[in-house]
C-alpha cells in the first residue's frame, strides 16, 4: 500500500511550492530587470562621455583642418575621448566618477567617421544599435562620432558589481524561501487544527460517543461553521439515540403488559384456577385486541417513517365526514357521561384520502372521549380561514400543562397525572394523527381549551375557495 501524506503535509507542500515558485519568478524577473537596467546605465554613461568629447574633436579639427592627424594614433584618440575633470584637465584619475566611467570601456567602443562616414579611427565595427552624433564646425558637418552599444558586461569592475548583485539577490531569495517555509508550516498547522479536532470528534461520534463536542471558535468562516454544524449533528444524534432507547423501552413495556395478562390468565385456565367461561375468553380476546392494535399502530408509523404509506387522494367533503364520525361517537360519549357537539356547517372540499382522514378524526375523538372526565363536554367544529379548512376539537377537564402540549404528538407520550395508562390506549394515536396531517400538507397543534381541557386544531388546504 503506497504512502499518502496527510492533509497537513499536503497543504504545507502546496503553500511552500507556491511561495517557492513566486520567489523564483520574482528573483528571475528582478535579475533580468537589473541586468537590462545595468546595461542601459552603462550605455547612458558612455553616451555622456561621447557627447562630452565632441567639443574637443571640433577644436582639433579646427586646428588641423582634417582628420589625418589622428589616423593611426590610438593613444591620442583615447586621450581626446576620455572624460575631462571639472578644471578641463584630461587626467581621469583625479575624478573617481569619470575614472569609473572610463573603466567601463566607453573609450574602447567609440569610433570616428569623416564627413562621408568613412572610418577614421577607434572601434572598427558598426552595429544596428550604434549611437551616432554629428561633429559640426561652423555649420558644416565635418565628421561623426559613434558608440557601439554594450551587449554584455565584460569589464572587471562591472562584472564584480553584477556578481555582488546576484549574490544579494540569491541571499534575499534564500531568506524569502526560509520565511515562506516557516509561514507555510504555521498556516498548515493553524488552519487545519480545527479540522483535525472535527476529525477526531467524528471518530468518537462514529464509535457511539454522542456527547462528543468540538470547541466553537468565534467567526463566520467555513471552519467555524463546520464546528457548529458538527455540534448540531452530534446533538441531533444524541437526541435520536435517547428517543430510540425511550422508544424501545416504551414498546417493550406496552407489549409486556398485555402479554403478562394473557400469560397469567392462560396459566390460570390451565391450572383450573379460573374456569373457562365467556368472561374469561372475553378478557383474553380484549388483551389480544390491545396487542393487535399496538402492533398495527407501530406498523403504520414505521411505514409512514419510510414514506411507504399510500394515500389515495380525491375531492372530499369535510363537513359530511365530520357529521359521520361525530354520529359514530355519540353513543360512546353518552356511555361515559359526555356531551358531544358537532358543528360541521356548509360543505368544504379538500383533496384527501377519505380513509386516512376518517382515521384522523376517529383517533382524535377516541383520545378526547378516553381522557375527558365524566360529565364533560366535547365540541367538534369546522370552519375556513386563509384558504384552509380548520377542524377544532375541544374538550373539558382535565387539562394539560402548557409546556407539555407540544409533546402530545410524540410516540408513547402520556400525561401520567390525569391522562395516564389507567384509561388505556397505546400512546400512538396522536403520533399517527400528525403523520396523516403532514402527508396532506396540513398542520396540527395542541393548545389549552377554553372548556378546561385540550384544544386540538387541524389545518388542511382547501381544494377550492368556498362560496
C-alpha positions, 0 to 999 in steps of 0.5 A: 500500500503506497504512502499518502501524506496527510492533509497537513503535509499536503497543504504545507507542500502546496503553500511552500511550492507556491511561495517557492515558485513566486520567489523564483519568478520574482528573483528571475524577473528582478535579475533580468530587470537589473541586468537590462537596467545595468546595461542601459546605465552603462550605455547612458554613461558612455553616451555622456562621455561621447557627447562630452568629447565632441567639443574637443574633436571640433577644436582639433579639427579646427586646428588641423583642418582634417582628420589625418592627424589622428589616423593611426594614433590610438593613444591620442584618440583615447586621450581626446575621448576620455572624460575631462575633470571639472578644471578641463584637465584630461587626467581621469584619475583625479575624478573617481566618477569619470575614472569609473566611467572610463573603466567601463570601456566607453573609450574602447567602443567609440569610433570616428567617421569623416564627413562621408562616414568613412572610418577614421579611427577607434572601434572598427565595427558598426552595429544596428544599435550604434549611437551616432552624433554629428561633429559640426564646425561652423555649420558644416558637418565635418565628421561623426562620432559613434558608440557601439552599444554594450551587449554584455558586461565584460569589464572587471569592475562591472562584472564584480558589481553584477556578481555582488548583485546576484549574490544579494539577490540569491541571499534575499531569495534564500531568506524569502524561501526560509520565511515562506517555509516557516509561514507555510508550516504555521498556516498548515498547522493553524488552519487545519487544527480545527479540522483535525479536532472535527476529525477526531470528534467524528471518530468518537461520534462514529464509535457511539460517543454522542456527547462528543463536542468540538470547541466553537471558535468565534467567526463566520468562516467555513471552519467555524461553521463546520464546528457548529454544524458538527455540534448540531449533528452530534446533538441531533444524534444524541437526541435520536439515540435517547428517543430510540432507547425511550422508544424501545423501552416504551414498546417493550413495556406496552407489549409486556403488559398485555402479554403478562395478562394473557400469560397469567390468565392462560396459566390460570385456565390451565391450572383450573384456577379460573374456569373457562367461561365467556368472561374469561375468553372475553378478557383474553380476546380484549388483551389480544385486541390491545396487542393487535392494535399496538402492533398495527399502530407501530406498523403504520408509523414505521411505514409512514417513517419510510414514506411507504404509506399510500394515500389515495387522494380525491375531492372530499367533503369535510363537513359530511365526514365530520357529521359521520364520525361525530354520529359514530361517537355519540353513543360512546360519549353518552356511555361515559357521561359526555356531551358531544357537539358537532358543528360541521356547517356548509360543505368544504372540499379538500383533496384527501384520502377519505380513509386516512382522514376518517382515521384522523378524526376517529383517533382524535375523538377516541383520545378526547372521549378516553381522557375527558372526565365524566360529565364533560363536554366535547365540541367538534367544529369546522370552519375556513380561514386563509384558504384552509379548512380548520377542524377544532376539537375541544374538550373539558377537564382535565387539562394539560400543562402548557409546556407539555402540549407540544409533546402530545404528538410524540410516540408513547407520550402520556400525561401520567397525572390525569391522562395516564395508562389507567384509561388505556390506549397505546400512546400512538394515536396522536403520533399517527394523527400528525403523520396523516396531517403532514402527508396532506400538507396540513398542520396540527397543534395542541393548545389549552381549551377554553372548556378546561381541557385540550384544544386540538386544531387541524389545518388542511388546504382547501381544494377550492375557495368556498362560496 
